[in-house]
Amino acid sequence: KEPKDRSLDDVLRDVDITFARFDSVETLRFLGGEPFLYPDFYRVLKYSLDEYGDRLSNITIITNGTIPLTEEMISLMERNEKIFLSITDYTSHVPYGKNIRKLVELLKEHNISYTLYDAGEWNDLGFPAEKNPESKDQQKIRFDTCEMNCRTVYDGKLWYCSYESSGYRAELTPAYEDIDYIDLEKVTDKKVIYEFYCGFTKTGTNTLCRFCKMGDGKIVGGVQMARDKIDL
């Protein structure tokens, strides 16, 4: 209801803390929302490449293809083979095909790597509408078989589950240190960080696993659903 951009300093601080705690990064992903709406996104990309380009394999930008790229952004991307665009296509439900076609033509023209995939369906997490919490055994099974392989660094914290991180910031779910995240400002032991990254949390699950139904059903991609908050 009251969207706002993070400060550039805060974003760069998260980039710095990531590379301070990890020797190398295979894929550094930027997602949103829509990354190209962020006014300082060019500076974030350039900083990441200039400061840590020798320690990362690629940068993936997850975009829906609605925002035209600036000449400055195009110049940066065509000079760096490590930048890759993952374009989520919602045009089966939202009429903006002209935007995506223009973007794809531009990327081809400047030899910028990309992939285009249909977002006709999303996984239905069943959250937060689902009222019935899983049993502890089912939570563990859910955690161990989860399809969500996306760790998130936000505000100096390494979150095991990006959905958990987003839900917490939206005040839809609680979150607890050493269960849902670890504070990279405090934790410097790389063994501890790596173990958490691999899923060795304090409880063997995340808090959101009590309600998450990842993979049980599908919903139409791009369709927003009104849902009431629940007390977890």
MIDOSE-1310 file (N, C-alpha, C; in nm, 2 decimals, decimal comma, always signed):
residues 232
kepk	+0,08/-0,12/+0,00/+0,00/+0,00/+0,00/+0,09/+0,13/+0,00; +0,20/+0,12/+0,06/+0,29/+0,23/+0,06/+0,43/+0,19/+0,01; +0,44/+0,16/-0,12/+0,57/+0,11/-0,17/+0,68/+0,22/-0,16; +0,80/+0,17/-0,14/+0,92/+0,27/-0,13/+1,04/+0,19/-0,17
drsl	+1,14/+0,27/-0,23/+1,27/+0,21/-0,27/+1,36/+0,20/-0,15; +1,44/+0,10/-0,14/+1,55/+0,09/-0,05/+1,66/+0,20/-0,09; +1,73/+0,25/+0,01/+1,84/+0,34/-0,03/+1,95/+0,26/-0,10; +2,02/+0,33/-0,18/+2,13/+0,27/-0,25/+2,24/+0,22/-0,16
ddvl	+2,26/+0,30/-0,05/+2,36/+0,25/+0,05/+2,32/+0,12/+0,11; +2,19/+0,10/+0,14/+2,15/-0,02/+0,20/+2,17/-0,14/+0,10; +2,14/-0,12/-0,02/+2,15/-0,23/-0,12/+2,30/-0,26/-0,14; +2,38/-0,16/-0,15/+2,52/-0,19/-0,17/+2,58/-0,26/-0,04
rdvd	+2,53/-0,22/+0,07/+2,58/-0,29/+0,20/+2,55/-0,44/+0,19; +2,43/-0,47/+0,14/+2,40/-0,61/+0,13/+2,49/-0,69/+0,03; +2,52/-0,62/-0,08/+2,62/-0,68/-0,18/+2,75/-0,70/-0,11; +2,80/-0,60/-0,03/+2,93/-0,61/+0,03/+2,93/-0,72/+0,14
itfa	+2,83/-0,73/+0,22/+2,82/-0,83/+0,32/+2,82/-0,97/+0,26; +2,75/-0,99/+0,15/+2,75/-1,11/+0,08/+2,89/-1,16/+0,04; +2,96/-1,07/-0,02/+3,10/-1,11/-0,07/+3,20/-1,11/+0,05; +3,16/-1,05/+0,16/+3,25/-1,06/+0,27/+3,24/-1,19/+0,34
rfds	+3,13/-1,26/+0,32/+3,11/-1,39/+0,39/+3,12/-1,51/+0,29; +3,11/-1,49/+0,16/+3,12/-1,60/+0,07/+3,25/-1,57/-0,02; +3,33/-1,68/-0,04/+3,45/-1,66/-0,12/+3,41/-1,64/-0,27; +3,31/-1,70/-0,32/+3,26/-1,68/-0,45/+3,11/-1,70/-0,46
vetl	+3,05/-1,64/-0,56/+2,91/-1,65/-0,58/+2,88/-1,70/-0,72; +2,81/-1,81/-0,74/+2,79/-1,86/-0,87/+2,69/-1,78/-0,95; +2,57/-1,74/-0,88/+2,47/-1,66/-0,95/+2,43/-1,56/-0,85; +2,44/-1,43/-0,88/+2,39/-1,32/-0,80/+2,26/-1,27/-0,87
rflg	+2,15/-1,30/-0,81/+2,02/-1,27/-0,87/+1,96/-1,14/-0,81; +1,91/-1,06/-0,90/+1,84/-0,94/-0,86/+1,69/-0,95/-0,91; +1,60/-0,94/-0,81/+1,46/-0,95/-0,84/+1,38/-0,85/-0,76; +1,25/-0,85/-0,78/+1,17/-0,75/-0,71/+1,04/-0,82/-0,65
gepf	+0,92/-0,76/-0,68/+0,90/-0,66/-0,78/+0,97/-0,66/-0,91; +0,99/-0,55/-0,97/+1,06/-0,53/-1,10/+1,19/-0,46/-1,08; +1,30/-0,52/-1,10/+1,43/-0,46/-1,07/+1,45/-0,33/-1,15; +1,41/-0,32/-1,28/+1,43/-0,21/-1,36/+1,35/-0,08/-1,32
lypd	+1,26/-0,10/-1,22/+1,20/+0,02/-1,17/+1,28/+0,09/-1,06; +1,38/+0,02/-1,01/+1,47/+0,08/-0,91/+1,56/+0,19/-0,97; +1,55/+0,31/-0,93/+1,62/+0,42/-0,99/+1,77/+0,41/-0,99; +1,83/+0,34/-0,90/+1,97/+0,32/-0,89/+2,02/+0,18/-0,93
fyrv	+1,94/+0,11/-1,01/+1,98/-0,02/-1,04/+2,10/-0,03/-1,13; +2,12/+0,06/-1,22/+2,25/+0,07/-1,30/+2,37/+0,07/-1,20; +2,36/+0,16/-1,10/+2,47/+0,18/-1,01/+2,50/+0,05/-0,93; +2,39/-0,02/-0,89/+2,41/-0,15/-0,82/+2,48/-0,25/-0,91
lkys	+2,44/-0,26/-1,03/+2,50/-0,36/-1,12/+2,65/-0,33/-1,15; +2,67/-0,20/-1,18/+2,81/-0,16/-1,20/+2,90/-0,18/-1,08; +2,85/-0,15/-0,97/+2,92/-0,17/-0,84/+2,96/-0,32/-0,82; +2,86/-0,40/-0,84/+2,87/-0,55/-0,82/+2,98/-0,60/-0,91
ldey	+2,98/-0,56/-1,04/+3,08/-0,60/-1,14/+3,22/-0,54/-1,11; +3,22/-0,42/-1,08/+3,35/-0,35/-1,06/+3,42/-0,40/-0,94; +3,35/-0,42/-0,83/+3,41/-0,46/-0,70/+3,42/-0,62/-0,69; +3,33/-0,69/-0,75/+3,33/-0,84/-0,72/+3,32/-0,92/-0,85
gdrl	+3,34/-0,86/-0,96/+3,33/-0,94/-1,09/+3,42/-1,06/-1,10; +3,53/-1,05/-1,03/+3,62/-1,17/-1,04/+3,58/-1,28/-0,95; +3,48/-1,26/-0,87/+3,44/-1,36/-0,77/+3,30/-1,41/-0,79; +3,24/-1,37/-0,90/+3,10/-1,42/-0,94/+3,10/-1,47/-1,08
snit	+3,02/-1,57/-1,10/+3,01/-1,63/-1,23/+2,91/-1,56/-1,32; +2,80/-1,52/-1,27/+2,70/-1,45/-1,35/+2,61/-1,37/-1,26; +2,55/-1,27/-1,32/+2,44/-1,19/-1,26/+2,31/-1,21/-1,34; +2,21/-1,26/-1,27/+2,08/-1,28/-1,34/+1,98/-1,18/-1,29
iitn	+1,92/-1,11/-1,38/+1,81/-1,01/-1,35/+1,68/-1,07/-1,39; +1,59/-1,08/-1,30/+1,46/-1,14/-1,32/+1,36/-1,03/-1,35; +1,31/-1,02/-1,47/+1,23/-0,90/-1,51/+1,10/-0,95/-1,58; +1,00/-0,87/-1,58/+0,88/-0,91/-1,65/+0,87/-0,85/-1,79
gtip	+0,98/-0,77/-1,83/+0,99/-0,72/-1,96/+0,90/-0,60/-1,99; +0,85/-0,53/-1,89/+0,76/-0,42/-1,91/+0,83/-0,28/-1,92; +0,95/-0,28/-1,86/+1,02/-0,15/-1,85/+1,13/-0,14/-1,96; +1,13/-0,03/-2,05/+1,23/-0,02/-2,15/+1,37/+0,01/-2,08
ltee	+1,47/-0,05/-2,15/+1,60/-0,03/-2,09/+1,66/+0,10/-2,14; +1,74/+0,17/-2,05/+1,80/+0,29/-2,09/+1,93/+0,26/-2,17; +1,98/+0,36/-2,24/+2,10/+0,34/-2,32/+2,22/+0,30/-2,23; +2,22/+0,37/-2,11/+2,33/+0,34/-2,02/+2,32/+0,19/-1,97
misl	+2,20/+0,14/-1,95/+2,19/+0,00/-1,90/+2,23/-0,09/-2,02; +2,19/-0,06/-2,14/+2,22/-0,15/-2,25/+2,37/-0,16/-2,27; +2,44/-0,04/-2,26/+2,58/-0,03/-2,28/+2,65/-0,12/-2,17; +2,61/-0,11/-2,05/+2,67/-0,19/-1,94/+2,65/-0,34/-1,97
mern	+2,53/-0,38/-2,01/+2,50/-0,52/-2,03/+2,57/-0,58/-2,15; +2,58/-0,51/-2,26/+2,65/-0,56/-2,37/+2,80/-0,57/-2,36; +2,85/-0,50/-2,26/+3,00/-0,51/-2,23/+3,03/-0,62/-2,13; +2,93/-0,68/-2,07/+2,96/-0,78/-1,97/+2,88/-0,91/-2,00
ekif	+2,95/-1,01/-2,04/+2,89/-1,14/-2,07/+2,83/-1,21/-1,95; +2,87/-1,16/-1,83/+2,82/-1,22/-1,71/+2,67/-1,18/-1,68; +2,62/-1,08/-1,74/+2,48/-1,04/-1,71/+2,39/-1,11/-1,80; +2,28/-1,17/-1,74/+2,18/-1,25/-1,80/+2,04/-1,21/-1,76
lsit	+1,95/-1,19/-1,86/+1,82/-1,15/-1,83/+1,72/-1,28/-1,83; +1,65/-1,30/-1,72/+1,55/-1,40/-1,72/+1,41/-1,33/-1,73; +1,35/-1,34/-1,84/+1,22/-1,26/-1,87/+1,10/-1,35/-1,84; +1,02/-1,31/-1,74/+0,90/-1,38/-1,71/+0,79/-1,32/-1,80
dyts	+0,73/-1,41/-1,88/+0,62/-1,36/-1,98/+0,48/-1,39/-1,92; +0,42/-1,28/-1,89/+0,28/-1,29/-1,84/+0,17/-1,25/-1,94; +0,22/-1,25/-2,07/+0,13/-1,20/-2,17/+0,01/-1,29/-2,20; +0,01/-1,41/-2,15/-0,11/-1,50/-2,16/-0,23/-1,45/-2,08
hvpy	-0,19/-1,36/-1,98/-0,30/-1,30/-1,89/-0,30/-1,15/-1,89; -0,18/-1,09/-1,92/-0,17/-0,94/-1,92/-0,13/-0,90/-2,06; -0,20/-0,81/-2,12/-0,17/-0,77/-2,26/-0,05/-0,67/-2,27; +0,07/-0,71/-2,27/+0,18/-0,62/-2,30/+0,29/-0,69/-2,39
gkni	+0,24/-0,77/-2,48/+0,33/-0,85/-2,57/+0,42/-0,76/-2,65; +0,37/-0,64/-2,69/+0,45/-0,54/-2,76/+0,58/-0,51/-2,69; +0,57/-0,49/-2,56/+0,69/-0,45/-2,48/+0,79/-0,56/-2,48; +0,75/-0,69/-2,46/+0,84/-0,80/-2,46/+0,90/-0,82/-2,60
rklv	+0,83/-0,80/-2,70/+0,89/-0,82/-2,84/+1,00/-0,72/-2,86; +0,97/-0,59/-2,82/+1,07/-0,49/-2,83/+1,20/-0,52/-2,75; +1,18/-0,57/-2,63/+1,29/-0,60/-2,54/+1,37/-0,71/-2,61; +1,31/-0,82/-2,65/+1,38/-0,93/-2,71/+1,46/-0,89/-2,84
ellk	+1,40/-0,80/-2,92/+1,47/-0,75/-3,04/+1,59/-0,67/-3,00; +1,58/-0,59/-2,89/+1,69/-0,51/-2,84/+1,80/-0,60/-2,79; +1,77/-0,70/-2,72/+1,87/-0,79/-2,66/+1,94/-0,87/-2,77; +1,87/-0,91/-2,87/+1,93/-0,98/-2,98/+2,03/-0,88/-3,06
ehni	+1,98/-0,76/-3,08/+2,06/-0,66/-3,15/+2,20/-0,64/-3,08; +2,19/-0,64/-2,95/+2,32/-0,60/-2,87/+2,38/-0,73/-2,81; +2,34/-0,85/-2,86/+2,40/-0,97/-2,82/+2,40/-0,99/-2,67; +2,29/-0,96/-2,60/+2,28/-0,97/-2,46/+2,20/-1,10/-2,43
sytl	+2,26/-1,19/-2,34/+2,20/-1,32/-2,31/+2,07/-1,30/-2,24; +1,97/-1,39/-2,27/+1,84/-1,38/-2,21/+1,77/-1,52/-2,22; +1,67/-1,54/-2,14/+1,58/-1,65/-2,16/+1,44/-1,59/-2,14; +1,34/-1,65/-2,21/+1,20/-1,61/-2,20/+1,12/-1,73/-2,16
ydag	+1,04/-1,72/-2,05/+0,96/-1,84/-2,02/+0,82/-1,79/-1,97; +0,72/-1,88/-2,00/+0,58/-1,85/-1,98/+0,55/-1,86/-1,83; +0,49/-1,75/-1,78/+0,45/-1,76/-1,64/+0,30/-1,78/-1,63; +0,25/-1,87/-1,71/+0,10/-1,90/-1,71/+0,05/-1,95/-1,57
ewnd	+0,14/-2,02/-1,50/+0,10/-2,07/-1,37/+0,21/-2,04/-1,26; +0,16/-2,02/-1,14/+0,25/-2,01/-1,03/+0,22/-2,12/-0,93; +0,32/-2,16/-0,85/+0,29/-2,25/-0,74/+0,21/-2,18/-0,64; +0,10/-2,25/-0,59/+0,02/-2,19/-0,49/+0,07/-2,23/-0,35
lgfp	+0,12/-2,13/-0,28/+0,18/-2,16/-0,15/+0,07/-2,19/-0,04; -0,06/-2,15/-0,07/-0,16/-2,17/+0,02/-0,15/-2,08/+0,14; -0,08/-1,97/+0,13/-0,04/-1,89/+0,24/-0,07/-1,74/+0,20; -0,13/-1,66/+0,29/-0,16/-1,69/+0,43/-0,31/-1,73/+0,44
aekn	-0,38/-1,77/+0,34/-0,52/-1,80/+0,35/-0,54/-1,94/+0,42; -0,44/-2,03/+0,41/-0,46/-2,16/+0,47/-0,45/-2,15/+0,62; -0,55/-2,20/+0,69/-0,56/-2,19/+0,84/-0,50/-2,31/+0,91; -0,49/-2,42/+0,84/-0,45/-2,54/+0,92/-0,30/-2,57/+0,91
pesk	-0,23/-2,55/+1,02/-0,08/-2,57/+1,02/-0,05/-2,72/+1,00; +0,07/-2,74/+0,93/+0,12/-2,88/+0,91/+0,16/-2,94/+1,05; +0,17/-3,07/+1,06/+0,23/-3,13/+1,17/+0,38/-3,11/+1,16; +0,45/-3,13/+1,28/+0,59/-3,11/+1,28/+0,66/-3,21/+1,18
dqqk	+0,61/-3,33/+1,17/+0,67/-3,42/+1,07/+0,65/-3,38/+0,93; +0,53/-3,33/+0,90/+0,50/-3,28/+0,77/+0,58/-3,15/+0,73; +0,60/-3,07/+0,83/+0,68/-2,95/+0,81/+0,82/-2,99/+0,77; +0,88/-3,09/+0,83/+1,01/-3,13/+0,80/+1,02/-3,19/+0,66
irfd	+0,92/-3,27/+0,62/+0,91/-3,32/+0,49/+0,90/-3,21/+0,39; +0,82/-3,11/+0,42/+0,80/-2,99/+0,33/+0,93/-2,92/+0,31; +1,00/-2,90/+0,42/+1,13/-2,82/+0,41/+1,23/-2,90/+0,33; +1,24/-3,03/+0,35/+1,34/-3,11/+0,29/+1,32/-3,13/+0,14
tcem	+1,19/-3,12/+0,09/+1,16/-3,14/-0,05/+1,12/-3,01/-0,12; +1,14/-2,90/-0,05/+1,10/-2,77/-0,11/+1,16/-2,74/-0,24; +1,08/-2,68/-0,33/+1,13/-2,65/-0,47/+1,20/-2,51/-0,47; +1,19/-2,44/-0,36/+1,23/-2,30/-0,35/+1,38/-2,29/-0,32
ncrt	+1,47/-2,29/-0,42/+1,61/-2,29/-0,39/+1,66/-2,15/-0,42; +1,62/-2,06/-0,33/+1,66/-1,92/-0,35/+1,69/-1,85/-0,22; +1,82/-1,84/-0,18/+1,86/-1,77/-0,06/+1,86/-1,62/-0,09; +1,82/-1,55/+0,02/+1,81/-1,40/+0,00/+1,90/-1,33/+0,11
vydg	+1,97/-1,23/+0,06/+2,04/-1,14/+0,15/+1,96/-1,01/+0,16; +1,91/-0,98/+0,27/+1,84/-0,85/+0,29/+1,86/-0,79/+0,42; +1,90/-0,67/+0,42/+1,93/-0,59/+0,55/+2,03/-0,67/+0,63; +2,14/-0,72/+0,57/+2,25/-0,78/+0,64/+2,22/-0,92/+0,69
klwy	+2,10/-0,98/+0,65/+2,07/-1,11/+0,70/+2,06/-1,21/+0,58; +2,10/-1,33/+0,60/+2,09/-1,44/+0,50/+1,96/-1,51/+0,54; +1,86/-1,51/+0,45/+1,74/-1,58/+0,47/+1,74/-1,71/+0,39; +1,70/-1,82/+0,45/+1,70/-1,94/+0,38/+1,59/-1,94/+0,27
csye	+1,48/-1,88/+0,30/+1,37/-1,88/+0,20/+1,33/-1,74/+0,17; +1,33/-1,71/+0,04/+1,29/-1,58/-0,01/+1,15/-1,54/+0,02; +1,06/-1,65/+0,02/+0,92/-1,62/+0,05/+0,90/-1,58/+0,20; +0,98/-1,65/+0,28/+0,98/-1,61/+0,42/+1,02/-1,47/+0,45
ssgy	+1,13/-1,43/+0,38/+1,18/-1,29/+0,39/+1,07/-1,19/+0,34; +1,01/-1,22/+0,23/+0,91/-1,13/+0,18/+0,78/-1,12/+0,27; +0,74/-1,24/+0,32/+0,63/-1,25/+0,41/+0,65/-1,17/+0,54; +0,78/-1,18/+0,59/+0,81/-1,11/+0,71/+0,80/-0,96/+0,69
rael	+0,86/-0,91/+0,58/+0,86/-0,77/+0,56/+0,72/-0,72/+0,53; +0,63/-0,80/+0,48/+0,49/-0,76/+0,46/+0,41/-0,78/+0,59; +0,47/-0,82/+0,70/+0,40/-0,84/+0,82/+0,30/-0,95/+0,82; +0,33/-1,06/+0,74/+0,24/-1,17/+0,72/+0,28/-1,29/+0,80
tpay	+0,41/-1,30/+0,83/+0,46/-1,41/+0,91/+0,57/-1,37/+1,00; +0,58/-1,43/+1,12/+0,70/-1,40/+1,20/+0,82/-1,47/+1,15; +0,94/-1,43/+1,20/+1,06/-1,49/+1,16/+1,16/-1,49/+1,28; +1,24/-1,59/+1,29/+1,33/-1,60/+1,41/+1,47/-1,63/+1,36
edid	+1,57/-1,57/+1,44/+1,71/-1,59/+1,41/+1,75/-1,73/+1,43; +1,83/-1,78/+1,34/+1,89/-1,92/+1,34/+1,78/-2,02/+1,29; +1,66/-1,98/+1,27/+1,56/-2,07/+1,21/+1,53/-2,02/+1,07; +1,50/-1,89/+1,06/+1,46/-1,84/+0,93/+1,58/-1,76/+0,86
yidl	+1,66/-1,71/+0,94/+1,77/-1,63/+0,89/+1,89/-1,63/+0,99; +2,01/-1,59/+0,94/+2,12/-1,56/+1,03/+2,17/-1,42/+1,00; +2,22/-1,35/+1,10/+2,27/-1,22/+1,08/+2,41/-1,22/+1,04; +2,43/-1,18/+0,91/+2,57/-1,19/+0,86/+2,66/-1,08/+0,92
ekvt	+2,60/-0,98/+0,98/+2,68/-0,88/+1,05/+2,75/-0,94/+1,18; +2,68/-1,04/+1,23/+2,73/-1,11/+1,36/+2,80/-1,24/+1,33; +2,75/-1,31/+1,23/+2,81/-1,45/+1,21/+2,92/-1,44/+1,10; +3,04/-1,47/+1,14/+3,15/-1,47/+1,05/+3,21/-1,60/+1,02
dkkv	+3,17/-1,70/+1,09/+3,22/-1,84/+1,07/+3,16/-1,90/+0,94; +3,25/-1,92/+0,84/+3,20/-1,97/+0,72/+3,14/-2,11/+0,72; +3,18/-2,19/+0,81/+3,12/-2,32/+0,83/+2,98/-2,31/+0,88; +2,95/-2,22/+0,97/+2,81/-2,19/+1,02/+2,73/-2,14/+0,91
iyef	+2,78/-2,04/+0,83/+2,71/-1,98/+0,72/+2,67/-2,09/+0,62; +2,77/-2,17/+0,58/+2,75/-2,27/+0,48/+2,65/-2,37/+0,52; +2,66/-2,42/+0,65/+2,56/-2,51/+0,70/+2,42/-2,46/+0,70; +2,40/-2,33/+0,74/+2,27/-2,27/+0,73/+2,22/-2,26/+0,59
ycgf	+2,31/-2,22/+0,50/+2,28/-2,21/+0,35/+2,22/-2,35/+0,30; +2,28/-2,46/+0,35/+2,24/-2,59/+0,31/+2,12/-2,65/+0,38; +2,07/-2,57/+0,48/+1,94/-2,61/+0,54/+1,95/-2,66/+0,68; +2,07/-2,64/+0,75/+2,08/-2,68/+0,88/+2,04/-2,57/+0,98
tktg	+1,91/-2,55/+0,98/+1,85/-2,45/+1,07/+1,83/-2,51/+1,21; +1,80/-2,42/+1,31/+1,79/-2,46/+1,45/+1,69/-2,57/+1,47; +1,58/-2,56/+1,39/+1,46/-2,65/+1,41/+1,46/-2,75/+1,30; +1,54/-2,74/+1,20/+1,53/-2,83/+1,08/+1,43/-2,79/+0,98
tntl	+1,36/-2,67/+1,00/+1,26/-2,62/+0,91/+1,27/-2,47/+0,92; +1,18/-2,40/+0,84/+1,15/-2,26/+0,86/+1,02/-2,24/+0,92; +1,00/-2,12/+0,98/+0,87/-2,09/+1,04/+0,75/-2,10/+0,94; +0,78/-2,05/+0,82/+0,67/-2,05/+0,72/+0,63/-2,19/+0,68
crfc	+0,71/-2,29/+0,70/+0,68/-2,43/+0,67/+0,56/-2,48/+0,74; +0,52/-2,41/+0,85/+0,40/-2,45/+0,92/+0,27/-2,44/+0,84; +0,28/-2,35/+0,74/+0,16/-2,32/+0,66/+0,18/-2,33/+0,51; +0,30/-2,33/+0,46/+0,33/-2,33/+0,32/+0,29/-2,46/+0,26
kmgd	+0,23/-2,45/+0,14/+0,18/-2,57/+0,06/+0,25/-2,57/-0,07; +0,38/-2,53/-0,07/+0,45/-2,52/-0,20/+0,44/-2,65/-0,28; +0,39/-2,63/-0,41/+0,39/-2,74/-0,50/+0,26/-2,82/-0,50; +0,17/-2,79/-0,40/+0,04/-2,87/-0,39/-0,06/-2,83/-0,50
gkiv	-0,05/-2,71/-0,55/-0,15/-2,66/-0,65/-0,09/-2,55/-0,73; -0,17/-2,51/-0,83/-0,13/-2,40/-0,91/-0,24/-2,29/-0,91; -0,19/-2,16/-0,94/-0,28/-2,05/-0,96/-0,24/-1,98/-1,08; -0,33/-1,90/-1,14/-0,30/-1,82/-1,26/-0,19/-1,72/-1,23
ggvq	-0,09/-1,72/-1,31/+0,02/-1,62/-1,29/-0,02/-1,48/-1,31; +0,02/-1,39/-1,22/+0,00/-1,25/-1,24/-0,14/-1,20/-1,18; -0,22/-1,29/-1,14/-0,35/-1,26/-1,08/-0,33/-1,23/-0,93; -0,37/-1,11/-0,89/-0,35/-1,08/-0,75/-0,47/-1,13/-0,67
mard	-0,45/-1,19/-0,55/-0,56/-1,24/-0,47/-0,56/-1,17/-0,34; -0,68/-1,12/-0,30/-0,70/-1,06/-0,17/-0,70/-1,17/-0,06; -0,61/-1,15/+0,04/-0,60/-1,25/+0,15/-0,59/-1,18/+0,28; -0,66/-1,23/+0,38/-0,65/-1,17/+0,51/-0,53/-1,22/+0,59
kidl	-0,47/-1,14/+0,67/-0,36/-1,18/+0,76/-0,41/-1,28/+0,86; -0,32/-1,37/+0,90/-0,36/-1,47/+1,00/-0,25/-1,46/+1,11; -0,29/-1,51/+1,23/-0,20/-1,51/+1,34/-0,12/-1,64/+1,34; +0,01/-1,64/+1,31/+0,09/-1,76/+1,31/+0,15/-1,78/+1,44
